[in-house]
């Protein structure tokens, strides 16, 4: 039978309405709408229970608390404070991780030191380190920055070191044949080739740092003039302001989605476009 006589497979009716054919933003919007609808249904079915209002809030109440908190500055201010402290901690963590990674790449003692420190300090949760940080630095922002730095150094160092070790040996050989010094080999060959691993390390560090700062502010109630988003949620709990608690949680979720989209855009504009990673 000739290929010309083979009929093309007919497209099933309704294929255009398949989930995978919809644009990504529509799929996500539908999922969010379904979740909010389930939330609203839960509130309507159980809203007559005793003490329900002290445990749950409706989507409308949470939306009002979120909008009002942003408009009057109470929620916006603490969110900005948390982001500032987080950025400072991650920035210091990135700098220290870069020094440790270069030292480990250039020397054997540096490699041994990084392996040892990673094995010892990486498993420590940030909240577990916070009591010592509070004793050393006091109940202030410095203690939170300290635990964020500890939480973010190791994911970056691990990912970048792994990226350096998985670089194509041919590229390294070419750099050596060109007479590049060991430092220039790291800067001009290893670092660009390990960009995908570096971005992955930054994403992991952001996630670790974000959870650490919220937990530190929430559990230990590091408050005062430097109160952040975790302290906002903790104070709302103390005064039984249930919609405000949910509004704080929604803020955390929205920021998580925003940063995930930001990292995704960075990857598409760099490592995906350059063929170093598939989309």
N, C-alpha and C positions, 0 to 999 in steps of 0.2 A: 504494500500500500504506500503510495507516495505521501510525502509530507504535506503536500498541498491539499490532499483529500481529508486530512485529519482536522476535524472541526475544533475550533478553539473552545476551551471550557467555558461554559456559560457562567456568568456572575450570579451568585445566589441573590434572590430578591431581598432587598433591605441591606445589602452589603455596605452601602454608603453610610448606614446608620450604626455600623459596628463600632464598638468602643474605641478600638485602636485607631480608627480613621478620623476620630475627632481631634481637633487641635488640643495641645496639652493644657492650655489655660482653661478650656471648656471642661475637660475631664476633671481637673482639680477643683474648679468652681462647683461642678455638680457634686463631687464628693463632699466638699465643705458644706454645701446646702443640705445634703442628706444628713450629715452629722448634726448640724444645727437643728434640723427638723426632728431628729431622734431625741435630741436634748429637750426641745420644746415639748414633745410628746410625753417624755418622762416627767417633766414638771407638771403638765396638766393631769396626768394620771395619778400622781402621788402628792399633788399640791395640797390636798386636804389632810394630810397626815400631821400628827402632833409634832411640833418643833421643826417642821419642814423648813420654814424660813430661816432657821438658825443653822441649817446645814447646806442648803442649796439655793441657787438663784437662777432666774430665767434668763434666756439669751438677751431679752430686752433690758432687764435690769443691769446685766453685765455691760451691755453696749452703752447704756446711759452712764454707768460709773466710769467706763473707759473714756468716753468723750468728755465728761465733766472733769475727770482727772487731768486730761491733756489741756483742756481749756483754762482751768484755774491754776495749772502749773504743778499741782501736787504730784501727779504721776509722771509728768514730763520731766520734772526736776530730778526725781530720784532715778529715773531711767538714764538720764544723761550722766548723772554722777556715777552710776554703776558702769556705764560704757567707758567713761574716762579712766576709772581705776583699772578696768579690764584691759584697755589699750596700753596703759602704762606697764602693767604686769606682763602682758604678752610681749611688748617691745623689749623689756629687759630680758625676758626669757629667750627671745630670738637671738639677742646679742650674745648671751652666755652660751647658748647652744651652738652658735656659729664658731665661737672660739674653741669650744671643746671638740667640735667636729673637725675643724682644720688641724688642731693639735693631734687628734687621733689619726688623721689621714697622713700626716707628715712624720709621725714618730711612733715607735712601738710602745713606749711608755704611755703616750697619750691614748693609744688604742686600749691598752690595759686599764687605764684610769677611767675612760668612758664606759667600758664594759662593767667595771666594778660599781661605779656610781649609778649606772642605769639599773643594775641588778638590785642595789640597795634602796635607792630612792624612788624609782619609778612605781613600785607597787604601793607606796604610801599614799592613801587618800589625802586630799588637801585638807579636809576637815580634821583629820587626825593630827596634822602638823600645826593646825591653828592654835591649840592651847599653848604650845611652846612659843609660837610667834607673839601671842598676846602677852606672855610673861616677859619676853625679850624686848618687845617694841611698844607694848602698851595697847590699850583698847582704842585703836585708831586705824586709819587707812593704811599705814605702813604694814601692819600685821596682815591685812588682806592682800596687799601687793606681794608680800613675801610668799604666801601660800600659792598665789597665782603663778609666780615665777617658778616655784618648785613643780607645779602641775604642768607647766608648758615647756620647760626645757627638754624633758626626756622624749616626748613624742616627736619633737622636731629633730633632735639629735639622732634618734633611732631611724627615722625615715630618711633623713639626708645621708647618714652613713650607709644605709642600705642602698640608696640611690648611687652613691659613689662606687660601691663595691660591684654594682651590676652594670656599670658603664661598659660599653663595648671595648674589649682590650685593644682592638685595632686603633681606636681613637686615642687611647693613652699612648700606644706605641708611636703613632704619628707625632703626637705632641713631644715626646721624648726625642724623636729623631730630628725634630725642628730645633732642638736645643732649649726648650722651655725649662725654666727653673721649676723646682717642685711647687713653689708658691703659685707661679703662673699656670702650672698644670692644673692646680686646684681651681684657680679663678677662671681660666679661659677654656678648660676642657671639661673637668669634672662637674663644676657647678652648673653650666648650661645643660649638660647631658642629663643631670639629675633633677631638672626643673620639675618634672612630674612628681617625683618623690617629695620635693620641697613643698609643693602646693598641698600634697596630701598630708604632710606633717603639720603645716599651718592649719589645715582644716581640723585635724585631730586636736591640736593645741588650743584652738578656739573653743572646741566643744568641751575639753577638759577645764579650761579656764572659766568658761561661762558657768558650768555646773559648780565649780569650786567657789566662785564669788557669790552666787546666789545662796548656796548652802551656808557659807560663812556668815553672810548677813542675816540669813533666816534663823539658823540654829543658835548662833551665839549672840545675835542681836547687837552687832556692832553699830551703834547708832550715834546720835548727836548731829553736829553740823554736816558730817559726811555720810549721813544715812543714805542708803541706796535702795534698790528695788526689793531686795530680800527683806530689809528692815520695814519697808512699806507693807509688804504682805504680812510680816509678823505683827506689826502694830494693828493692822486691820483685823487680824485674828483675835488680838487681845480685847478689842472693842466690839467684836462680833459684827464687823462690817463685811458681811458675806459677799455682796456684789464687788466690793473693792478687792477682796482676796482673789476672786475670779478674774477681775480686770488686770491685776498684777500677773496672774498666770497667762492670760491671753497676750499680754505685752511680751512676756518671755517667749511664747510660741511665735508671735509675729516677727520678733527679732531673729529667732532661729531660722525661720523661713527666708527672711531677707538676706541673712548672711550665707545661707546655703545657695541662694540664687546668685549672690555676688561671687562666691567661689566657683560656681558653675560657669558663670560668664567669663571669669578669669581663665579657667581651663579651656573653654572653647576658643578664646582669643589667643591662647598661647600654645599649650602642648597638643591640643586637638588639631588646631590649624596647621601646626608644624609636623603633624604625623607622628608625634611621640606617644600619643595615647588615643584610643578609639573613643568616639563619643558615647 
